[in-house]
Amino acid sequence: MGEDKYFLGVDVGSVSTNIVLLRSDNTVEEALYLRTQGRPMQTIQEGIKLLRTKMRDSAEIVGVGTTGSARQLAATLLGADVVKNEITAHAVAASRVNPQVQTILEIGGQDSKIIIIRDGVVSDFAMNTVCAAGTGSFLDQQAARLSIPIEEFGSLALQAKHPVQIAGRCSVFAESDMIHKQQLGHPLPDILAGLCQAMVRNYLNNVGKNKDIRGPIFFQGGVAANPGICKAFENELGQSIIVPEHYGVMGALGAAYLAQEKVGRRPETRTGFRGLHLGETQFQAKSFECSGCANRCEVVEIMQDGISLARWGDRCGKWSTTVGAGTDAGLPEGEEEKQRA
């Protein structure tokens, strides 16, 4: 495959949208980290615009993979060839970087997960999506409250002499405990180190409960940039922690690898990618409640120029299987008028 052939991986989460451009020789050409800010459609388009400015005119994207909580939406906008969950994407990326990896610790902006790999295959996993106490958004919040740049949080924690005890099982209790320690006069580095230790204990007792954590251990996600958290993990586990080069975009990297695998299996298949000019394309999103049965499903519809590209959210498939007609095609009696209102 030529040097100007690339694979695109996109990971759209609640906090960040990550985009990776992968060369055919597995070199990461570009890695973009963008804040989603509650605008996944616009952020994806902005990312493609930015990517286009960094690519040569002769460059061609021959495969696209999407992952993350908004992977379905991203796949519709981009014309993705592969759509996979975050567990698969993170595991594929880590295994490509180091085929011997056996455990992945991943902490993102609003969720965290652990992935157990044995002989190159995911054998177990767990996720925490209920509480933000052990995630990046909580660290951002505390750094802002303390007027500390988040980039300096970890290095300050490493300066601690006597880390304090912080209740880390709940974000509200943790913040209250930190304020109490400040009022008692404990040094800031000791408080930050105590918070790092509390977060790690919470993660291991919740997400990592009853998991067989073996090395090599990869630490992925945006929080892996925090050396205070890395040290706390090493102290608790008694093992070294590996932070891969592209730790913050490993989901997107895994999606790119998955697209590469699919093209490799069927090289004659053309990608469904909509092109680098989709940043200027006008997409519309709407939702409606189906009145067809007692489930009252909330259906999301993505359209372009009055044509439905995709629908999802229905349990029975009534809407998701009827795509490609006009915006009001197939609406139940009375539904069309409600949508126009």
C-alpha positions as CSV (number, residue, x, y, z in Angstrom):
1,M,0.0,0.0,0.0
2,G,1.4,3.4,-0.9
3,E,2.9,5.9,1.4
4,D,0.0,8.3,1.0
5,K,-2.6,5.7,2.2
6,Y,-3.9,6.3,5.7
7,F,-6.3,4.8,8.2
8,L,-8.5,7.1,10.3
9,G,-9.5,6.3,13.9
10,V,-12.0,8.4,15.8
11,D,-13.0,8.0,19.5
12,V,-15.8,10.3,20.6
13,G,-16.4,10.5,24.3
14,S,-18.3,12.8,26.6
15,V,-15.2,14.9,27.4
16,S,-12.9,14.5,24.4
17,T,-12.9,13.6,20.8
18,N,-9.7,11.9,19.7
19,I,-8.6,11.5,16.1
20,V,-5.7,9.4,14.9
21,L,-4.3,9.2,11.3
22,L,-2.3,6.0,10.9
23,R,0.1,5.3,8.1
24,S,0.2,1.9,6.4
25,D,3.5,1.2,8.2
26,N,1.7,1.6,11.6
27,T,3.3,5.0,12.2
28,V,1.0,7.6,13.8
29,E,1.0,10.5,11.4
30,E,-1.3,12.8,13.4
31,A,-3.0,12.6,16.8
32,L,-5.7,15.1,17.7
33,Y,-7.3,15.7,21.1
34,L,-10.3,17.9,21.0
35,R,-12.8,18.8,23.7
36,T,-16.3,17.5,22.8
37,Q,-18.1,20.2,24.9
38,G,-21.5,18.5,24.4
39,R,-21.2,19.1,20.6
40,P,-20.0,15.8,19.1
41,M,-21.2,16.4,15.6
42,Q,-19.6,19.8,15.3
43,T,-16.4,18.6,17.1
44,I,-16.0,15.7,14.6
45,Q,-16.4,18.1,11.7
46,E,-13.9,20.6,13.3
47,G,-11.5,17.7,13.7
48,I,-11.7,16.7,10.1
49,K,-11.2,20.3,9.0
50,L,-8.0,20.5,11.2
51,L,-6.8,17.1,9.9
52,R,-7.2,18.3,6.3
53,T,-4.9,21.2,6.9
54,K,-2.2,18.8,8.1
55,M,-2.4,16.3,5.2
56,R,-0.8,16.4,1.8
57,D,-3.0,16.8,-1.3
58,S,-2.0,13.4,-2.5
59,A,-3.1,11.7,0.9
60,E,-5.9,9.3,0.8
61,I,-7.9,7.7,3.6
62,V,-8.6,4.1,2.8
63,G,-10.3,2.9,6.0
64,V,-12.2,4.5,8.9
65,G,-13.0,3.1,12.3
66,T,-15.0,4.7,15.2
67,T,-15.3,4.0,18.9
68,G,-16.4,5.7,22.1
69,S,-19.8,6.5,23.5
70,A,-20.8,8.4,20.4
71,R,-19.3,5.8,17.9
72,Q,-22.6,5.3,16.1
73,L,-23.0,9.0,15.5
74,A,-19.4,9.3,14.4
75,A,-19.8,6.4,12.0
76,T,-22.8,8.0,10.4
77,L,-21.1,11.3,9.8
78,L,-17.8,9.8,8.6
79,G,-19.0,6.8,6.7
80,A,-17.0,4.4,8.9
81,D,-16.0,0.9,7.8
82,V,-15.7,-0.4,11.4
83,V,-17.6,0.5,14.5
84,K,-16.4,-1.1,17.8
85,N,-16.8,-0.6,21.5
86,E,-14.1,1.0,23.6
87,I,-13.0,-2.2,25.2
88,T,-12.1,-3.8,21.9
89,A,-10.4,-0.6,20.6
90,H,-8.2,-0.1,23.7
91,A,-7.3,-3.8,23.8
92,V,-6.3,-3.8,20.1
93,A,-4.2,-0.7,20.4
94,A,-2.3,-1.9,23.5
95,S,-1.7,-5.4,22.0
96,R,-0.3,-3.8,18.8
97,V,2.1,-1.6,20.9
98,N,3.1,-4.5,23.2
99,P,1.8,-8.0,22.3
100,Q,2.8,-9.2,25.9
101,V,0.4,-6.7,27.7
102,Q,-1.9,-8.5,30.2
103,T,-3.7,-5.6,31.9
104,I,-5.0,-2.2,30.8
105,L,-5.9,0.4,33.3
106,E,-7.9,3.2,31.5
107,I,-9.2,6.3,33.2
108,G,-10.9,9.0,31.0
109,G,-12.8,12.1,31.6
110,Q,-16.0,10.7,33.0
111,D,-15.5,6.9,33.1
112,S,-12.9,4.3,33.8
113,K,-12.3,0.7,32.9
114,I,-10.0,-2.3,33.4
115,I,-9.3,-4.8,30.6
116,I,-7.7,-8.2,31.3
117,I,-5.9,-9.7,28.3
118,R,-4.6,-13.3,28.1
119,D,-2.8,-14.6,25.1
120,G,-3.8,-11.6,23.1
121,V,-7.5,-12.0,23.8
122,V,-9.7,-10.0,26.2
123,S,-10.7,-12.4,28.9
124,D,-12.3,-10.0,31.4
125,F,-13.2,-6.4,31.8
126,A,-15.1,-4.0,34.0
127,M,-16.3,-0.4,33.7
128,N,-17.3,2.4,36.1
129,T,-19.8,4.9,34.6
130,V,-21.8,5.7,37.7
131,C,-19.6,8.1,39.8
132,A,-17.0,10.6,38.6
133,A,-14.9,10.3,41.8
134,G,-12.1,8.4,40.1
135,T,-12.0,10.1,36.7
136,G,-10.3,13.0,35.0
137,S,-13.2,15.4,35.3
138,F,-12.9,15.2,39.1
139,L,-9.2,16.0,38.9
140,D,-9.9,18.9,36.6
141,Q,-12.5,20.2,39.0
142,Q,-10.2,20.0,42.0
143,A,-7.3,21.6,40.2
144,A,-9.5,24.5,39.2
145,R,-10.7,24.9,42.8
146,L,-7.1,25.0,44.0
147,S,-6.1,27.3,41.2
148,I,-3.5,24.8,40.0
149,P,-2.9,24.1,36.3
150,I,-3.9,20.5,35.7
151,E,-0.5,19.9,34.0
152,E,1.2,20.7,37.4
153,F,-1.1,18.5,39.5
154,G,0.9,15.3,39.3
155,S,4.4,16.9,39.7
156,L,3.2,18.7,42.9
157,A,1.8,15.4,44.2
158,L,5.3,13.8,43.8
159,Q,6.7,16.4,46.1
160,A,4.7,15.1,49.0
161,K,6.5,14.1,52.2
162,H,3.5,12.6,54.2
163,P,0.4,12.1,52.0
164,V,-2.8,12.6,54.0
165,Q,-5.8,10.2,54.1
166,I,-8.6,11.3,51.8
167,A,-12.0,9.6,51.5
168,G,-12.0,8.8,47.8
169,R,-15.2,6.7,47.3
170,C,-17.4,9.7,46.6
171,S,-16.5,13.0,44.8
172,V,-18.5,15.0,47.3
173,F,-16.9,13.4,50.4
174,A,-13.4,13.6,48.8
175,E,-13.7,17.4,48.2
176,S,-15.0,17.9,51.7
177,D,-12.1,15.9,53.1
178,M,-9.6,17.9,51.0
179,I,-11.0,21.2,52.3
180,H,-10.8,19.9,55.9
181,K,-7.2,18.9,55.4
182,Q,-6.4,22.4,54.0
183,Q,-8.0,24.0,57.0
184,L,-5.9,21.9,59.3
185,G,-2.8,23.3,57.6
186,H,-1.5,20.3,55.7
187,P,0.8,21.1,52.8
188,L,-0.7,21.2,49.3
189,P,1.5,18.4,47.9
190,D,0.5,16.1,50.8
191,I,-3.2,16.7,50.0
192,L,-2.7,16.1,46.3
193,A,-0.8,12.9,46.9
194,G,-3.5,11.8,49.3
195,L,-6.1,12.4,46.6
196,C,-4.1,10.4,44.1
197,Q,-3.8,7.5,46.5
198,A,-7.6,7.7,47.3
199,M,-8.5,7.7,43.6
200,V,-6.3,4.6,43.0
201,R,-7.7,2.7,46.0
202,N,-11.2,3.6,44.8
203,Y,-10.4,2.3,41.3
204,L,-8.9,-0.9,42.5
205,N,-11.6,-1.6,45.0
206,N,-14.4,-0.8,42.5
207,V,-13.4,-1.3,38.9
208,G,-10.5,-3.7,39.6
209,K,-12.3,-5.7,42.3
210,N,-11.5,-9.4,42.1
211,K,-9.5,-8.9,38.9
212,D,-6.2,-10.8,38.3
213,I,-3.9,-7.9,37.6
214,R,-0.7,-9.1,36.0
215,G,2.1,-7.3,34.2
216,P,2.9,-5.8,31.8
217,I,0.4,-3.2,32.8
218,F,-0.6,-0.4,30.5
219,F,-2.1,2.9,31.8
220,Q,-4.2,4.6,29.2
221,G,-6.5,7.6,29.0
222,G,-6.0,11.2,29.7
223,V,-5.3,10.7,33.5
224,A,-2.2,8.7,32.5
225,A,-0.5,12.0,32.0
226,N,-0.6,12.5,35.8
227,P,2.6,11.1,37.3
228,G,1.0,11.3,40.8
229,I,-1.6,8.7,39.8
230,C,1.0,6.5,38.1
231,K,3.1,6.4,41.3
232,A,0.1,5.7,43.4
233,F,-0.8,2.7,41.1
234,E,2.8,1.4,41.3
235,N,2.7,1.7,45.1
236,E,-0.6,-0.1,45.5
237,L,0.1,-2.9,42.9
238,G,3.8,-3.3,43.6
239,Q,4.4,-3.5,39.9
240,S,5.7,-1.1,37.3
241,I,3.2,0.8,35.2
242,I,3.8,1.5,31.4
243,V,2.3,4.6,29.9
244,P,2.4,4.2,26.1
245,E,3.4,7.0,23.8
246,H,-0.1,7.7,22.6
247,Y,-1.8,7.0,26.0
248,G,-4.4,9.8,25.5
249,V,-5.7,8.6,22.1
250,M,-5.4,4.8,22.4
251,G,-9.1,4.2,21.7
252,A,-8.8,6.1,18.4
253,L,-5.6,4.3,17.6
254,G,-7.3,1.0,18.1
255,A,-10.1,2.0,15.8
256,A,-7.6,2.9,13.1
257,Y,-5.9,-0.5,13.6
258,L,-9.3,-2.2,13.3
259,A,-10.0,-0.4,10.0
260,Q,-6.6,-1.5,8.8
261,E,-7.4,-5.1,9.6
262,K,-10.7,-5.0,7.7
263,V,-9.1,-3.5,4.6
264,G,-6.3,-6.0,4.9
265,R,-8.8,-8.9,4.8
266,R,-10.7,-7.4,1.8
267,P,-8.4,-5.0,0.0
268,E,-10.8,-4.8,-3.0
269,T,-13.5,-3.2,-0.8
270,R,-13.7,0.6,-1.0
271,T,-14.0,2.7,2.1
272,G,-17.3,4.3,2.9
273,F,-15.5,7.5,4.1
274,R,-17.4,10.6,3.1
275,G,-14.2,12.6,2.4
276,L,-12.1,15.3,4.0
277,H,-14.6,18.0,2.9
278,L,-17.3,16.7,5.3
279,G,-16.3,19.5,7.6
280,E,-18.3,21.8,5.4
281,T,-21.3,19.4,5.0
282,Q,-24.5,20.4,6.7
283,F,-25.8,17.7,9.0
284,Q,-29.0,17.9,11.0
285,A,-30.0,15.9,14.1
286,K,-33.4,15.5,15.6
287,S,-35.2,13.2,18.0
288,F,-38.8,12.1,18.5
289,E,-40.7,9.8,20.6
290,C,-42.3,6.9,18.8
291,S,-45.9,6.3,19.7
292,G,-46.1,2.9,18.1
293,C,-46.2,0.9,21.3
294,A,-46.0,1.3,25.1
295,N,-42.2,1.5,25.0
296,R,-42.3,5.1,23.8
297,C,-38.8,4.8,22.4
298,E,-36.8,8.0,21.9
299,V,-35.5,7.8,18.4
300,V,-32.5,9.9,17.1
301,E,-32.3,10.7,13.4
302,I,-29.3,12.1,11.5
303,M,-30.1,13.8,8.2
304,Q,-28.2,15.5,5.3
305,D,-30.0,17.6,2.8
306,G,-33.4,16.2,3.9
307,I,-32.3,12.6,3.5
308,S,-32.2,10.3,6.6
309,L,-28.7,8.9,7.0
310,A,-29.3,6.9,10.2
311,R,-31.8,6.3,13.0
312,W,-31.3,4.6,16.3
313,G,-32.8,4.3,19.8
314,D,-35.7,2.0,18.9
315,R,-36.0,-1.4,20.5
316,C,-37.9,-3.1,17.7
317,G,-35.9,-1.9,14.7
318,K,-38.9,-0.1,13.2
319,W,-36.9,3.1,12.6
320,S,-33.3,1.9,12.3
321,T,-34.2,-0.4,9.5
322,T,-35.9,2.2,7.4
323,V,-33.1,4.6,6.4
324,G,-32.6,6.5,3.2
325,A,-36.0,8.0,2.5
326,G,-37.1,11.5,3.1
327,T,-37.1,13.0,6.6
328,D,-40.8,12.2,7.2
329,A,-40.9,8.9,5.5
330,G,-42.6,6.1,7.5
331,L,-43.7,8.4,10.4
332,P,-46.8,7.0,12.1
333,E,-50.1,8.8,11.7
334,G,-50.0,12.2,13.4
335,E,-46.2,12.0,14.0
336,E,-45.4,14.0,10.9
337,E,-47.4,17.0,12.1
338,K,-45.8,16.8,15.5
339,Q,-42.3,16.8,14.0
340,R,-43.1,19.8,11.8
341,A,-44.6,21.8,14.7
